[in-house]
Amino acid sequence: MCELLAISSRVPATIGLSFGELAEHGGRTGPHADGWGVAFVSGPDAVVYKEPRCSAKSALAHFVRDSQQRACLMIAHIRQATAGDCTMANTQPFVRELGGRKHVFAHNGHVPRVVETMPLGSFRPIGETDSEYAFCALLARLEALWRSEDAPTPENRAAVVSDFARNIRELGPANFIYSDSELLFVHAHRRPKKDDDEPTRPGLYRLTRTCAPGAGAQLAAVAIGHAETEQTVQVVATVPLSDEAWHPMDCGELLVLRDGEPVELNG
């Protein structure tokens, strides 16, 4: 299985602390040594760094950790391969253009039957993973919305993602994080048990932090800079990455975030 990390914040934040801990899980303190990637979203575009190798020993991953690059939206992934070779094409997060903006997707789970149950429309996988196939299937469902209007309403987007999440949950563990460069969709499902005596583990954990106007904060998970308004940051990860009050998300929960705040959906 894999591990996920994402942030959504009101003002740009650095994720070196959380990403550094996540990267250690990629081959040093964890078994996720088959690839890593991180996408920093800026406006409609995204900067993506990724490699099909162990993140704990990667000079590029160390650069990302130490670069102090700031973003209001970020998605990261470390891979323990269950399908497909260790190649760049199979390394997450995956990125595609739709509606003139970058869409970013990362998945933790195993849903091989997605290939035979979900149509792809005009999208095609580049690699061999069920995760990328699932992303293409999600974009196929969203395509009509983004082709028909400049920015579909959050309600319409959330309805499509929610229906997709409900369908993919039936195929296996389906924790995923998806962004259309404005909204961040976080779907928590479950992680497989390690043994017969262990209950199903939470698929994702969530951390919320705020900082008063004019103040900066160095949290265990992130660093958020000075701003004229109150700063809010939401961090989501497969497992807690710091000694803070991370809260397990419910199985089947879909969280929609924008600028560090949950989006209130009408209807």
C-alpha positions in Angstrom: 0.0 0.0 0.0 1.0 3.7 -0.2 0.8 6.8 1.8 -0.8 10.2 1.1 -0.3 13.8 2.2 -2.1 17.0 1.3 -2.5 20.5 2.6 -5.0 23.3 1.9 -4.3 26.7 3.4 -5.5 30.3 3.3 -2.0 31.7 2.8 1.0 29.9 1.3 2.6 27.4 3.7 5.7 25.2 3.5 5.3 21.5 3.9 9.0 20.5 4.5 8.3 19.2 8.0 5.5 16.9 7.0 7.0 15.9 3.7 10.3 15.2 5.3 8.6 12.8 7.7 6.6 11.2 4.9 9.8 10.8 2.8 11.4 8.9 5.7 8.6 6.4 5.4 9.7 5.8 1.8 12.4 3.2 2.4 13.9 4.1 5.8 11.2 3.9 8.5 8.6 2.4 6.2 8.4 0.0 3.2 7.1 2.5 0.7 10.3 2.6 -1.4 8.9 2.2 -5.0 8.5 5.9 -5.9 7.5 9.3 -4.6 6.0 12.5 -5.9 4.6 15.9 -4.8 2.6 18.5 -6.7 2.5 22.2 -5.7 -0.6 23.8 -7.1 -0.4 27.5 -8.1 -3.5 29.0 -9.8 -4.6 26.7 -12.6 -1.1 25.2 -12.9 1.0 22.8 -10.8 4.7 22.1 -10.3 5.3 18.4 -10.0 8.4 16.6 -8.6 8.5 12.8 -8.7 10.8 9.8 -9.1 10.4 6.0 -9.3 12.8 5.4 -6.5 13.1 5.5 -2.7 12.3 8.9 -1.3 14.4 8.5 1.9 17.5 8.3 -0.2 16.6 10.7 -3.0 18.5 13.9 -3.4 15.5 15.5 -5.2 13.2 14.6 -2.3 15.7 16.2 0.1 15.7 19.3 -2.1 11.9 19.5 -2.0 12.0 19.1 1.8 14.5 21.9 2.3 13.5 24.3 -0.5 10.8 26.1 1.6 8.6 26.2 -1.4 5.2 27.6 -0.4 1.8 26.8 -1.7 -1.8 26.9 -0.7 -2.5 23.5 -2.1 -0.2 20.5 -2.2 -0.6 16.8 -2.8 2.1 14.2 -2.1 2.4 10.4 -2.4 4.9 7.6 -1.6 4.5 4.3 -3.3 4.6 0.6 -2.3 3.9 -1.0 -5.6 1.0 -3.5 -5.9 0.5 -3.2 -9.7 2.9 -2.0 -12.3 6.7 -1.6 -12.4 8.7 1.1 -10.7 8.6 3.6 -13.5 7.9 7.3 -13.9 4.6 6.6 -15.6 3.4 4.6 -12.5 4.6 7.2 -10.0 2.0 9.4 -8.3 0.5 12.0 -8.1 -0.9 11.9 -11.6 -1.7 15.1 -13.5 -4.0 15.9 -16.4 -5.4 19.0 -18.1 -9.1 19.5 -18.1 -11.0 22.8 -18.7 -7.7 24.8 -18.9 -6.4 23.8 -15.5 -4.3 21.0 -14.0 -6.1 18.2 -12.2 -4.1 16.2 -9.7 -4.8 12.8 -8.2 -3.2 10.4 -5.7 -4.7 7.1 -4.4 -3.9 4.7 -1.6 -5.6 1.4 -2.1 -6.0 -1.6 -4.5 -8.9 -1.6 -6.9 -7.9 -3.8 -9.9 -11.5 -4.3 -10.9 -11.8 -0.6 -11.8 -10.4 -1.6 -15.2 -13.5 -3.7 -16.1 -16.1 -1.6 -14.3 -15.5 2.1 -15.1 -15.4 3.6 -18.6 -12.5 6.0 -19.5 -14.2 8.3 -22.0 -11.5 10.3 -23.9 -8.8 9.8 -21.2 -6.2 7.1 -21.3 -3.6 5.9 -18.7 0.0 6.4 -19.4 1.2 3.7 -17.0 -0.1 0.4 -15.7 -1.7 1.1 -12.3 -5.3 0.8 -11.3 -4.8 4.1 -9.5 -4.2 6.0 -12.7 -7.0 4.1 -14.4 -9.3 5.3 -11.6 -8.1 8.9 -12.1 -8.9 8.7 -15.8 -12.4 7.3 -15.0 -13.0 10.2 -12.6 -12.0 12.7 -15.2 -14.3 11.0 -17.7 -17.2 11.7 -15.4 -16.1 15.3 -14.8 -15.4 16.1 -18.5 -18.9 17.2 -19.4 -19.0 19.7 -16.6 -15.6 21.3 -17.4 -16.3 21.4 -21.2 -19.7 23.1 -20.8 -18.8 25.9 -18.4 -15.7 27.7 -17.2 -16.0 26.8 -13.6 -18.7 24.3 -12.6 -20.2 25.0 -9.2 -18.7 23.3 -6.2 -22.0 21.5 -5.7 -21.9 20.0 -9.2 -18.2 19.0 -8.9 -18.8 17.4 -5.4 -21.8 15.5 -6.7 -19.7 13.8 -9.4 -16.7 13.1 -7.0 -19.1 11.7 -4.3 -20.7 9.4 -6.8 -17.3 8.2 -8.0 -16.2 7.6 -4.5 -19.3 5.6 -3.7 -18.7 3.4 -6.7 -14.9 2.9 -6.2 -15.4 1.9 -2.5 -17.2 -1.2 -3.8 -14.0 -2.3 -5.6 -11.5 -2.2 -2.7 -9.6 0.2 -0.4 -10.1 3.6 -2.0 -8.5 6.5 -0.1 -7.8 9.3 -2.6 -7.0 13.0 -2.8 -8.0 14.9 -5.9 -7.7 18.6 -6.8 -9.0 20.6 -9.8 -6.6 23.4 -8.9 -9.2 25.2 -6.8 -10.9 22.7 -4.6 -9.3 19.8 -2.7 -11.4 16.6 -2.4 -10.3 14.2 0.3 -12.0 10.8 0.3 -11.2 8.6 3.4 -12.0 4.9 3.2 -10.1 2.2 5.0 -6.7 0.5 5.1 -6.3 -3.3 5.2 -5.7 -5.0 8.5 -2.1 -6.2 9.2 -3.4 -9.3 10.8 -6.7 -11.1 11.7 -6.8 -9.6 15.2 -6.5 -6.0 14.1 -9.6 -3.9 13.3 -9.7 -2.1 10.0 -7.6 1.0 10.3 -8.6 4.6 9.4 -7.7 5.4 5.9 -6.8 9.1 6.5 -6.1 11.5 9.4 -6.8 15.2 9.5 -5.1 18.1 11.3 -6.5 21.7 11.5 -4.5 24.7 12.6 -5.1 28.4 12.7 -2.9 31.5 13.4 -3.9 35.0 14.3 -3.5 37.9 11.9 0.1 39.3 11.7 1.5 36.2 13.3 3.5 33.3 11.8 3.4 29.8 13.1 6.0 27.0 13.1 3.9 23.9 13.7 5.1 20.4 13.9 3.4 19.6 10.6 3.8 22.8 8.6 5.1 26.4 8.7 2.7 29.1 7.8 3.9 32.6 7.1 2.7 36.1 8.2 -0.5 37.5 6.8 -3.0 40.3 7.4 -5.9 37.9 8.0 -6.3 34.8 10.1 -4.5 31.9 8.6 -6.0 28.4 8.4 -4.3 25.3 7.3 -5.7 21.8 6.9 -3.3 18.8 6.7 -4.4 15.3 5.7 -2.2 12.2 5.8 -2.5 8.4 5.8 -0.9 8.3 9.2 -0.1 11.2 11.7 3.2 12.8 10.8 3.8 14.8 14.0 2.9 14.8 17.7 -0.2 16.9 17.2 -3.9 16.2 17.6 -4.6 14.4 14.3 -8.1 13.1 14.0 -9.1 10.0 12.1 -11.6 10.6 9.3 -14.7 8.5 9.0 -14.8 5.6 6.5 -16.5 6.9 3.4 -16.1 10.6 4.4 -15.6 13.1 1.6 -14.1 16.4 2.7 -14.1 19.3 0.3 -11.6 22.1 1.1 -10.8 25.5 -0.4 -8.2 27.9 1.1 -7.9 25.9 4.3 -11.6 25.8 5.0 -14.3 23.2 4.4 -16.6 24.2 1.6 -20.2 24.6 2.5 -22.3 22.8 -0.2 -25.9 23.8 -1.0 -28.3 20.9 -1.4 
